[in-house]
Amino acid sequence: MTNREKEIKAYFDQLNRRDFIAGNSEGASLDLPVQIGHGQTISQPTLALNMTIALQPEPGSKVLEIGTGSGYQTALLAAFSREVYTVERIEALYKQAQEHLHAKNFTNIHFKNGDGSLGWTEHAPYDRIMVTASATQIPDELVKQLAPGGKMIIPVGGAHLQELQMIEKGANGEVRTSKLEDVAFVRLRGKYE
Ligand code: SAM
């Protein structure tokens, strides 16, 4: 484990998932997916940790996250990046995540309520993109919004089982895709549903 990975793990160890799940903290301390309301489920904490480590956010990184959900993953990203732009389509979750993340004194997170399947063009390009809902294919729009040298993680596949894919854009814009692991995420609504 690198020093950076150890720092991320140490931050993860003290981050309490209860702080992000209003009124439904049952199971929050277990390494299991948990319901956050509005038909949405958040993944087990260790998957959020592994995805953060795999994405390799750097202190200067500008990160786009699609699917704010509870804001738990957003906290992991924001603690290790310069800025995080996060998009959530369900207004109640968007509002709740803002409250929970402001309570933790984050000042480097920008929130948007809307469809993030096409990214957030105004602030592109991004050094890192994390999509925490599953798409039927890799959205071209997100690849375009990835900076040269950037990395994106996205679950791609069917409704019940997907491959977590890593997309890396080279300095000259060439794109390389590799598989990280099998996962089961809720659907990314919109064009790539
Ligand atoms: N990373 C989140 C966390 O730590 O709580 C969990 C995200 S949950 C698995 C997926 C989220 O993606 C849900 O909150 C869902 O509403 C959101 N979502 C689905 N499609 C979306 C879209 N097109 N744009 C923005 N958010 C979307």
Residues whose N, C-alpha, C, O or C-beta is under 5 A from the ligand:
A	BS01	SAM	Q40 T41 I42 S43 I66 G67 T68 G69 S70 G71 Y72 Q73 V87 E88 R89 I90 G114 D115 G116 S117 T132 A133 V186 R187 L188 R189 G190
